[in-house]
């Protein structure tokens, strides 16, 4: 996603401040969603050999924030690439 963004200047490489103002609230909402799911025993962390073992809290691994960031960044890049709201985007 970063390479696509770099090439086309869709989000972070086009306007960092706008991108952060878009991504941070979305990541915050998903983080609250995850915490609520953990508190209600809907979500658990499970086992995995590729986990860092670092956690923000019980059942809330650091990797979850990385995943939420990737998820929202990917959604933003896709949305911007399929709309003409950004200068320089060619129509597909």
N, C-alpha and C positions, 0 to 999 in steps of 0.2 A: 504494500500500500504506500509505503514511504517513497519508493522509487516512482510509482505512478504519480503521486502528488508532486514530487520533485520535477518530473518531466513536464507536467501540465499546469503546475502551480494552482491546483484546485483549492487547497485548504491551508495547511501549515506553512508550506513554502510560498504561498501567495499572500496570505494575511494572517500572521501568527495570532494577533490579538483577537480577531474575529473567530478564529478556529478555537482558541482556548475558551472564549465566552460561550461557544456552542458546546464543546465537549465536556467541560468541567461540570456544568449543571446536569447533563445527561448521566455522567459517571456517578455523580452524587445520588441521583434518583435510583439508579441501579444498585448502588451500594446500600442505600436504605432498604431497598427491596430485599437484597441478600440478607442483611442483618435481621429484618423482620422474619424472613424464612427460617433463619437459624434459630431465632428466639422461639418460634412456633414449632420447632422440630420438623419442619418441612424439608429443609436442606441439611445435609451433613457433608463432611469433607471427603470421606472415603479414603481408600489407600491407593497409592500410586508410587512407582519407583522413581518417577521423574520430578517429584516435588522437592522444593527446597527445604521444607520443614519450618520455614518462617511463617508466622501467623500474626495477623493484627489482633486477633482474639480467637476464642475457641471456635473451631470449624470455619475460620475465615482466613484462608491462606493468602499470602502476598500475591500469588499467581492470579488470584481472582481479580484484583485491581488491574493487573496487566491484561487479562482477558477482556474486562469491561472497557478498557481503553482501546484495545484493538477492535472490539465490536462496534463501538461508537465511531471511531475513526474510519473504519471500513464503510459504515452506513453513510457517513458524511461524504466520503469520496464518491461513493456510488450515486448518491443523490445529486451532488454537484456535477458529476459527469453526465447525468441524464437530464439536466435542466439547463436552460440558457440563462440562469441567474448569475453566472460567472463569466466575465469577459474572456474571450479567447477559446471558449468551448465550441468545438464543432459539433454539429448535429449528427446523431448516429442514424 
